Amino acid sequence: NQLPYLHNDRNTVDWRSRSRNKISNYIYPSIYNKYAELNLHSTPKIKRKYLPDSDEYKYYFKLLNHIKKCGIVRFETKLKSRLLSYLNQQLYGRIDMKILRETHEELLNVPNKLQVSKFDLMTISEQLLVAGLCPTVRSANTTAFYAVRWSHGEQFDLSKSQVQHHRCILRKIGIDLALPCDPSKFTYIKQTSESVIELSDFVAPSFYQKVNRNFTITKSLH
């Protein structure tokens, strides 16, 4: 009963309620770009702690580039206190992992029911730049703004040289300021291509150094 929500950085997707765009009080699943997350949080720490010619520094960036090349994403699920109370799993030491595992596996099976596609999108400004119709980002944004005003019903004086200039550029991408805008056909963002993303389990590279997380808790009785 929730809808996917793409964050502004375009590297994380989570799910929000249909009505108020709020995160659920029961469960919070998210999928994020592992390369972007590491680059944001871990890379600055590695650069401060190790020298560029150190083995640790070289190993980290070798692994980072491998993650980027493979397109690794992490699926993370947070079960919130309200859900744990509902499942009677809120007491530490009295948790039935079977119940929590079933909940987690239900979410893991979601991608098996979907076909994930990749869309390459371009704004009007980007279309103008890629086509070589505008020399700078600033000039492309200025011309694109004419298209936005046109889409809102503004009528231009076609006798003005400035309007003629921008109209000439926009006509080359299918926008004519002299004609009324058809909302059913006009879009600010153009889809340039689409491809199906094939999901698969990630296999660690041969150079990966697994961290030993085993530890022993000893109790002293007095």
Backbone hydrogen bonds, N-H to C=O, Kabsch-Sander energy under -0.5 kcal/mol:
donor,donor_aa,acceptor,acceptor_aa,energy
3,L,16,R,-2.7
5,Y,14,D,-3.4
7,H,5,Y,-0.5
7,H,12,T,-2.5
10,R,7,H,-1.9
13,V,31,I,-2.8
14,D,5,Y,-2.0
15,W,29,P,-0.8
16,R,3,L,-2.7
17,S,22,K,-2.6
18,R,1,N,-0.6
21,N,17,S,-0.8
24,S,15,W,-0.5
28,Y,78,K,-2.8
30,S,76,E,-2.7
31,I,13,V,-2.8
32,Y,74,R,-2.1
33,N,11,N,-2.7
34,K,32,Y,-0.6
34,K,72,I,-1.7
35,Y,72,I,-0.6
37,E,33,N,-2.1
38,L,34,K,-2.5
39,N,35,Y,-2.6
40,L,36,A,-1.7
41,H,37,E,-2.2
42,S,38,L,-2.1
43,T,38,L,-2.1
46,I,42,S,-2.4
47,K,43,T,-2.3
48,R,44,P,-1.5
49,K,45,K,-2.1
50,Y,46,I,-2.5
54,S,51,L,-2.0
58,K,54,S,-2.0
59,Y,55,D,-2.6
60,Y,56,E,-2.3
61,F,57,Y,-1.9
62,K,58,K,-1.8
63,L,59,Y,-2.4
64,L,60,Y,-2.7
65,N,61,F,-2.2
66,H,62,K,-1.6
67,I,63,L,-2.2
68,K,64,L,-2.0
69,K,65,N,-2.4
70,C,66,H,-2.1
71,G,67,I,-1.0
72,I,67,I,-1.8
74,R,32,Y,-2.5
76,E,30,S,-3.0
76,E,74,R,-0.7
78,K,28,Y,-1.9
79,L,77,T,-0.6
80,K,26,Y,-2.2
80,K,78,K,-0.7
82,R,25,N,-0.6
83,L,80,K,-0.5
84,L,80,K,-2.3
85,S,81,S,-2.3
86,Y,82,R,-1.9
87,L,83,L,-2.2
88,N,85,S,-0.9
89,Q,84,L,-3.9
92,Y,90,Q,-0.6
94,R,91,L,-2.0
97,M,95,I,-0.9
99,I,96,D,-1.0
100,L,96,D,-1.3
101,R,97,M,-2.7
102,E,98,K,-2.0
103,T,99,I,-1.7
104,H,100,L,-2.1
105,E,101,R,-2.7
106,E,102,E,-1.6
107,L,103,T,-1.1
108,L,104,H,-2.0
109,N,105,E,-1.5
110,V,107,L,-1.2
112,N,109,N,-0.8
113,K,109,N,-0.5
113,K,110,V,-1.9
114,L,111,P,-1.1
116,V,114,L,-0.6
118,K,195,S,-3.9
120,D,193,S,-2.2
121,L,119,F,-0.7
122,M,190,K,-2.2
124,I,188,Y,-0.8
127,Q,123,T,-2.3
128,L,124,I,-2.1
129,L,125,S,-2.0
130,V,126,E,-2.9
131,A,127,Q,-2.1
132,G,129,L,-1.0
133,L,128,L,-2.3
134,C,128,L,-1.1
140,A,136,T,-1.9
141,N,137,V,-2.5
142,T,138,R,-2.0
143,T,139,S,-2.2
144,A,140,A,-2.5
145,F,141,N,-1.8
146,Y,142,T,-1.0
146,Y,143,T,-0.5
147,A,143,T,-1.1
148,V,144,A,-1.8
149,R,145,F,-2.5
150,W,146,Y,-2.3
151,S,147,A,-2.0
152,H,148,V,-1.0
152,H,149,R,-0.5
153,G,150,W,-1.6
154,E,149,R,-2.0
158,L,156,F,-1.1
160,K,157,D,-1.8
164,Q,160,K,-2.2
165,H,161,S,-2.2
166,H,162,Q,-2.1
167,R,163,V,-2.6
168,C,164,Q,-2.2
169,I,165,H,-1.6
170,L,166,H,-2.6
171,R,167,R,-2.1
172,K,168,C,-0.6
172,K,169,I,-1.0
173,I,170,L,-1.6
174,G,171,R,-1.4
175,I,170,L,-2.4
177,L,175,I,-0.6
179,L,176,D,-1.5
185,K,182,D,-2.0
186,F,182,D,-2.2
190,K,122,M,-3.2
192,T,120,D,-3.2
192,T,190,K,-0.7
193,S,120,D,-1.0
195,S,118,K,-2.1
197,I,116,V,-2.9
198,E,196,V,-0.6
199,L,197,I,-0.7
204,A,202,F,-0.5
208,Y,205,P,-1.7
210,K,208,Y,-0.7
213,R,211,V,-0.8
218,T,216,T,-0.6
221,L,219,K,-0.5
222,H,220,S,-0.5
